[in-house]
């Protein structure tokens, strides 16, 4: 008695439809979130060192937070009047 086995045609494995697109989209999203995080960390490190930099910061946030910008300017002017 002899045993024989027959195998069908070799099947080719392929990724499920849409999985490659999803993987690329997920990788792009992760990359974007990492860059955003790094940008926020770098931005937090940049603290104003003198009165002119504080005034420049106040001008840059005037549109989004006018109350805080006014407080920054008032602190600079108060500090300058004490120094004189």
Secondary structure, DSSP 8 states (H G I E B T S, - for coil): --------S-------TTHHHHHHHHHHHHHHHHHHHHHHHHHHH----SHHHHHHHHHHHTTT-HHHHHHHHHHHHHHHHHH-
